Amino acid sequence: MAGHFEIIDAPDGGFRVRLLDGTGGLVAVSVKYPTKEAAVAGISWTREVAGTGLIRDMSRGGHGELIIPKSRAAHATVRFHSHTRFPAADRGAGVRRVRSL
């Protein structure tokens, strides 16, 4: 069974979105949204990013490098857009290499 999103009340007002896996385990909790409509828009945005987003290693020692899972490495293409920002590049470190897991 696929995971799903739940819109829940935030304790301090507004709403949050929970992402649950197929067994009901918590995967992520969103920022606070002021309305349910905003929460639904956040879910739509999350679906887009999750389906197309790159994996960037921003952990200690990761230097912002891209990680492409081995299952996709053979047919993965990395596209950079003019609106894409790279925090490591902003610090002058640049993107050093692409690695596979």
C-alpha positions, 0 to 999 in steps of 0.5 A: 500500500502506498503512503498518504498525507494527512492534514492535522490541526497544529497545536498553536493554530493553523494546520500541519501535514503529515506524510505517512508510509504504507504501514502508517509510520511517520515519514515527515511533518510539514511547516504550519499552514494558516489554512487547509487550502494552503496545506493542500497547496503544500501537498501538491508542491511536495508531490512535485518536488518528491517526484523530480527533486535532486538529492543534495548531500548537505551533511558535514563533509558532503559539500553539496554534491549530488547523489544519484541512487545506483538504481537510477544511475544508468539512466539519470540525467541531471538538469540545472535550471537558471532558478536553481540555487546551490548553497555550497556554491554560494559559499564559494565551495562549488559542486565538487562531484556526483556520486552514486549510492 
